[in-house]
Amino acid sequence: QPDAREQLAQQLVEEFREQWEPAVDAVDAMDAMVGRSELDSAEGFDASHSVWRNKGWQELKALSRRLEQLVELRELVRSLGRGSGRGPLREAPAEEERPGCPEGLVKSGLVPEETSGIFQSDAISRMLPAEAALLTSGRRALRLLWHARRAERRLMGYELVGWLDEESRLLEEQEIRPSGELGPIIVCLDTSGSMMGARETVAKAVTLECLRGAHLQRRPCYLYAFSGPGQVQELELGTSREAMARLLDFLACSFDGGTDVDSPLERSLERLGEREWSRADILMVTDGEIPQAKPSLREGVREAQERLGLRVHALLVGDRSTGQIEEIAPTSTSSAAGGSLSKLWSEARPASQGTRG
């Protein structure tokens, strides 16, 4: 009968919507945040998989909308991770040769690839025409002047340099140099009870931006979410089904517990010892209410800064900066210091309540 067929068709439509709508919404959310990912590949797509029904998608979509205006956060994430390899010329931190450090790219006169300027030396093959004019002059005094200048290594000549792959460390000054692939990111995220509410919203937004930036720039990103002693949750941020399932579970939970900064720092330093992570930088996301790290870890951070060129940046969620943070991370950004991060902080302050996990 017509009514029975219509009811059956309506039932099939509802069942189809119920099965596919969560998956389609989730794929749209991922596309909006990171573009095409491993989740929405045509091969092996299963709309009934539990990852599509995870409650964390609601949190992800809400945070993604906030991230669209956070230019400062995007620039902060982009600055993390030390580059290596060769690419187009750009302004970047200079490097100097240092045995025992990760391999980098240093300027060297041993590979004369291009003229970079004028310098003083005794190299006849590189001297300027004006110096050659002294040598070929008919006046004896000018020829003697040329020989004196060469003996003193003061002949003006062209500086020819190139770039060598050598073990190196980063310097404070900037120079125009070949850009390289950006290094990995290690995020140490404070999930203690003092981070609940508005601070939690900002912290989760930072986590998503690190995932987005690392995915688009094709570099690894690892998260240590820490609270009380021994309570550290490890997540390798990525767009695979397994990685997203763990991240969504994390986004759906509320922060709680004490604060122990030693465990995440210790694990971060261990990870920096692995070759593929040796050029990582650490981003510490906290409200500043943390205890002092033990002396051996503070010394370990200083050693990694000297040997590997490690940079530790703190993102303070709120308006407090403490000596404990400054000892670990000399460079810090506050979400209450103005700009788009401050706007996110003020919008989130009515406090978002998640599902306690």
C-alpha positions as CSV (number, residue, x, y, z in Angstrom):
1,Q,0.0,0.0,0.0
2,P,1.1,3.6,-0.7
3,D,1.1,4.6,3.0
4,A,3.2,1.6,4.0
5,R,5.7,2.3,1.2
6,E,6.0,6.0,2.3
7,Q,6.5,5.0,5.9
8,L,9.2,2.5,4.9
9,A,11.0,5.1,2.7
10,Q,10.8,7.6,5.6
11,Q,12.2,5.0,8.0
12,L,15.1,4.3,5.6
13,V,15.9,8.0,5.3
14,E,15.9,8.5,9.1
15,E,18.2,5.4,9.5
16,F,20.5,6.7,6.8
17,R,20.6,10.2,8.5
18,E,21.2,8.7,11.9
19,Q,24.1,6.6,10.6
20,W,25.8,9.2,8.4
21,E,25.0,12.6,9.9
22,P,27.6,12.3,12.8
23,A,30.3,11.2,10.4
24,V,29.6,14.0,7.9
25,D,29.5,16.6,10.6
26,A,32.8,15.3,12.0
27,V,34.5,15.3,8.5
28,D,33.3,18.8,8.0
29,A,34.8,19.9,11.3
30,M,38.1,18.3,10.4
31,D,38.1,19.9,6.9
32,A,37.5,23.3,8.5
33,M,40.3,22.9,10.9
34,V,43.1,21.1,9.0
35,G,41.9,20.4,5.5
36,R,42.0,16.8,4.2
37,S,43.1,14.3,6.8
38,E,43.6,10.6,7.2
39,L,40.1,10.4,8.7
40,D,38.2,11.1,5.6
41,S,40.1,8.9,3.1
42,A,37.8,6.9,0.9
43,E,39.6,3.7,1.6
44,G,38.1,1.9,4.5
45,F,35.7,4.6,5.5
46,D,33.3,3.3,8.1
47,A,30.5,5.7,9.2
48,S,29.5,3.4,12.1
49,H,32.9,3.7,13.7
50,S,32.8,4.9,17.3
51,V,35.2,7.8,16.6
52,W,32.3,9.6,14.7
53,R,30.0,9.5,17.7
54,N,32.6,10.8,20.2
55,K,31.2,13.7,22.3
56,G,34.5,15.5,21.8
57,W,33.5,16.6,18.2
58,Q,31.1,19.2,19.8
59,E,34.0,20.7,21.7
60,L,36.3,20.5,18.7
61,K,33.7,22.4,16.5
62,A,33.2,25.1,19.2
63,L,37.0,25.6,19.6
64,S,37.6,25.6,15.8
65,R,35.3,28.6,15.4
66,R,37.3,30.5,18.1
67,L,40.7,29.6,16.4
68,E,39.8,31.4,13.2
69,Q,40.7,34.8,14.7
70,L,43.7,33.8,16.8
71,V,46.5,35.1,14.5
72,E,48.9,35.6,17.5
73,L,48.5,31.9,18.5
74,R,49.1,30.8,14.9
75,E,52.3,32.8,14.7
76,L,53.4,31.4,18.1
77,V,53.0,27.8,17.0
78,R,54.7,28.6,13.7
79,S,57.8,29.9,15.5
80,L,58.2,26.7,17.5
81,G,60.6,24.0,16.3
82,R,64.1,24.7,14.9
83,G,64.5,24.4,11.1
84,S,66.9,22.1,9.2
85,G,67.7,21.4,5.6
86,R,67.5,23.9,2.7
87,G,64.7,25.9,1.2
88,P,64.0,29.4,0.0
89,L,66.0,32.3,1.6
90,R,64.3,34.0,4.5
91,E,65.2,35.7,7.8
92,A,65.8,33.1,10.5
93,P,68.1,32.6,13.5
94,A,71.7,32.2,12.6
95,E,73.6,29.0,13.4
96,E,77.2,28.3,14.3
97,E,79.1,25.1,14.1
98,R,79.1,23.2,17.4
99,P,80.1,19.5,17.6
100,G,77.6,17.3,19.5
101,C,74.6,19.3,18.5
102,P,71.9,18.3,16.0
103,E,72.8,18.7,12.3
104,G,72.0,22.1,10.9
105,L,73.1,24.5,8.2
106,V,76.0,26.9,8.7
107,K,77.6,29.6,6.6
108,S,81.1,28.6,5.4
109,G,83.8,29.9,3.1
110,L,84.7,26.3,2.3
111,V,82.0,26.1,-0.3
112,P,82.2,29.3,-2.4
113,E,78.7,29.3,-3.9
114,E,77.7,33.0,-4.0
115,T,79.0,36.5,-3.3
116,S,77.8,37.7,0.1
117,G,79.7,41.0,0.5
118,I,83.2,42.6,0.8
119,F,85.8,41.5,3.3
120,Q,89.5,41.8,4.0
121,S,91.9,39.0,3.2
122,D,95.1,38.0,1.4
123,A,93.2,36.1,-1.4
124,I,94.5,37.4,-4.7
125,S,91.8,35.6,-6.7
126,R,89.0,37.5,-4.9
127,M,90.5,41.0,-4.6
128,L,88.7,44.0,-6.0
129,P,89.8,45.8,-9.2
130,A,91.0,48.7,-7.2
131,E,93.5,46.5,-5.4
132,A,94.6,45.0,-8.7
133,A,95.2,48.6,-9.9
134,L,97.7,49.1,-7.1
135,L,99.7,46.0,-8.1
136,T,99.9,46.9,-11.8
137,S,100.7,50.5,-11.2
138,G,103.8,52.0,-12.7
139,R,104.6,53.6,-9.4
140,R,106.8,51.6,-7.0
141,A,105.2,53.1,-3.9
142,L,101.8,51.8,-4.9
143,R,103.1,48.3,-5.6
144,L,104.8,48.3,-2.2
145,L,101.5,49.4,-0.6
146,W,99.8,46.5,-2.2
147,H,102.4,44.0,-0.9
148,A,102.0,45.5,2.6
149,R,98.2,45.2,2.5
150,R,98.4,41.6,1.4
151,A,101.0,40.8,4.1
152,E,98.5,42.3,6.7
153,R,95.6,40.4,5.1
154,R,93.9,43.7,4.4
155,L,93.3,43.4,0.6
156,M,89.6,44.2,-0.1
157,G,88.0,41.3,-1.9
158,Y,84.7,39.6,-2.6
159,E,83.4,37.3,0.1
160,L,82.3,34.0,-1.4
161,V,80.3,31.7,0.9
162,G,78.0,28.8,0.8
163,W,76.1,26.6,3.3
164,L,77.4,23.4,4.9
165,D,75.4,20.7,6.7
166,E,77.2,20.6,10.0
167,E,76.3,19.9,13.7
168,S,75.3,23.4,14.9
169,R,73.4,25.4,17.5
170,L,71.1,28.4,17.1
171,L,72.2,31.9,17.9
172,E,70.2,34.9,19.0
173,E,70.9,37.1,16.0
174,Q,68.9,36.8,12.7
175,E,70.3,36.4,9.2
176,I,69.1,35.7,5.7
177,R,69.5,32.0,5.2
178,P,68.0,29.0,3.4
179,S,64.8,28.1,5.2
180,G,64.4,24.5,6.3
181,E,61.8,22.1,7.5
182,L,60.4,23.2,10.8
183,G,61.2,20.9,13.8
184,P,58.7,19.1,16.0
185,I,56.6,20.6,18.8
186,I,56.4,19.3,22.4
187,V,53.4,20.7,24.3
188,C,53.3,20.5,28.1
189,L,49.8,21.3,29.1
190,D,48.7,22.0,32.7
191,T,45.4,20.2,33.4
192,S,45.3,20.8,37.1
193,G,42.2,22.0,38.9
194,S,43.2,25.6,38.8
195,M,42.9,25.4,35.0
196,M,39.2,24.6,35.0
197,G,36.7,26.8,33.3
198,A,37.9,29.7,31.1
199,R,41.5,28.6,31.3
200,E,40.6,25.1,30.2
201,T,38.9,26.5,27.1
202,V,42.1,28.5,26.1
203,A,44.3,25.5,26.8
204,K,42.3,23.2,24.6
205,A,42.3,25.8,21.9
206,V,46.1,25.9,22.0
207,T,46.2,22.1,21.7
208,L,44.0,22.2,18.6
209,E,46.1,25.0,17.0
210,C,49.3,22.9,17.7
211,L,47.6,20.0,15.9
212,R,46.5,22.2,13.0
213,G,49.8,23.9,12.6
214,A,51.8,20.7,12.8
215,H,49.5,18.9,10.4
216,L,49.7,21.6,7.8
217,Q,53.5,22.0,8.1
218,R,54.0,18.2,8.2
219,R,55.9,17.9,11.4
220,P,55.4,15.8,14.6
221,C,53.6,17.2,17.6
222,Y,53.5,15.5,21.1
223,L,51.3,16.5,24.0
224,Y,52.1,15.9,27.7
225,A,48.9,16.8,29.7
226,F,50.0,16.9,33.4
227,S,48.3,17.4,36.7
228,G,49.3,15.7,40.0
229,P,52.5,13.6,40.7
230,G,52.8,10.9,38.2
231,Q,49.6,11.9,36.4
232,V,50.7,12.6,32.8
233,Q,48.6,11.8,29.8
234,E,50.6,11.4,26.6
235,L,49.1,12.1,23.2
236,E,50.8,12.2,19.8
237,L,48.7,14.8,18.0
238,G,47.8,13.7,14.5
239,T,44.8,13.1,12.2
240,S,44.8,9.4,12.1
241,R,41.6,7.7,13.4
242,E,43.4,6.4,16.6
243,A,45.1,9.8,17.3
244,M,41.8,11.7,16.8
245,A,39.9,9.3,19.1
246,R,42.3,9.9,21.9
247,L,42.3,13.7,21.3
248,L,38.5,13.8,21.3
249,D,38.3,11.9,24.6
250,F,40.8,14.5,26.0
251,L,38.7,17.4,24.7
252,A,35.5,16.0,26.2
253,C,37.0,15.8,29.7
254,S,37.4,18.6,32.4
255,F,40.6,19.4,34.1
256,D,41.2,18.5,37.7
257,G,43.9,17.4,40.2
258,G,47.1,18.8,41.5
259,T,50.2,20.2,39.7
260,D,53.5,18.4,39.2
261,V,55.8,20.0,36.5
262,D,58.7,17.5,37.0
263,S,57.1,14.5,35.2
264,P,56.3,16.3,31.9
265,L,59.7,18.1,31.8
266,E,61.5,14.8,32.4
267,R,59.6,13.1,29.7
268,S,60.2,16.0,27.3
269,L,63.9,15.9,27.9
270,E,64.0,12.2,27.2
271,R,62.1,12.7,24.0
272,L,64.6,15.4,22.9
273,G,67.3,12.7,23.2
274,E,65.7,10.9,20.2
275,R,67.2,11.9,16.9
276,E,63.9,12.7,15.2
277,W,62.9,15.0,18.1
278,S,66.3,16.7,18.7
279,R,65.1,19.9,17.0
280,A,61.9,20.2,18.9
281,D,60.9,23.2,21.0
282,I,58.7,23.0,24.2
283,L,55.6,25.0,24.7
284,M,54.5,25.1,28.3
285,V,50.8,26.1,28.7
286,T,49.8,26.9,32.3
287,D,48.2,29.5,34.5
288,G,51.5,29.9,36.3
289,E,50.3,28.2,39.5
290,I,53.0,25.5,39.4
291,P,55.7,24.4,41.9
292,Q,59.4,24.9,41.2
293,A,61.0,22.2,39.0
294,K,63.6,20.1,40.8
295,P,67.2,21.3,40.3
296,S,68.3,18.4,38.1
297,L,65.5,19.1,35.6
298,R,66.3,22.9,35.6
299,E,69.9,22.0,34.8
300,G,68.7,19.5,32.2
301,V,66.7,22.2,30.4
302,R,69.7,24.6,30.5
303,E,72.0,21.9,29.1
304,A,69.5,21.2,26.3
305,Q,69.3,24.9,25.5
306,E,73.1,25.1,25.3
307,R,73.7,21.8,23.5
308,L,70.7,21.4,21.2
309,G,69.5,25.1,21.0
310,L,66.3,24.1,22.7
311,R,63.8,27.0,23.2
312,V,61.1,26.8,25.9
313,H,58.2,29.1,25.5
314,A,55.4,29.6,28.1
315,L,51.9,30.6,27.2
316,L,50.3,31.9,30.4
317,V,46.6,31.4,30.6
318,G,45.6,34.4,32.7
319,D,47.6,37.3,34.0
320,R,50.0,35.7,36.4
321,S,53.7,35.2,35.8
322,T,55.8,33.5,38.5
323,G,59.5,32.9,39.1
324,Q,58.9,29.2,38.6
325,I,57.8,29.8,35.0
326,E,60.6,32.2,34.2
327,E,63.2,29.8,35.4
328,I,62.0,27.2,32.9
329,A,60.8,29.4,30.0
330,P,62.5,32.9,29.7
331,T,60.1,33.7,26.8
332,S,56.4,33.9,27.7
333,T,53.1,35.1,26.2
334,S,50.1,36.0,28.3
335,S,46.5,35.5,27.2
336,A,45.6,38.6,29.2
337,A,48.1,40.9,27.5
338,G,45.9,42.1,24.7
339,G,45.2,41.0,21.2
340,S,43.3,38.1,19.9
341,L,44.4,35.8,22.7
342,S,43.1,38.3,25.2
343,K,39.8,38.3,23.4
344,L,39.5,34.5,23.6
345,W,40.3,34.7,27.3
346,S,37.7,37.3,28.0
347,E,35.0,35.4,25.9
348,A,35.8,32.2,27.8
349,R,35.7,33.6,31.3
350,P,32.0,32.9,31.9
351,A,33.5,29.4,32.2
352,S,32.9,26.4,30.0
353,Q,31.9,23.2,31.8
354,G,32.9,19.9,30.2
355,T,32.2,16.3,31.1
356,R,34.3,15.2,34.0
357,G,36.7,12.4,33.0
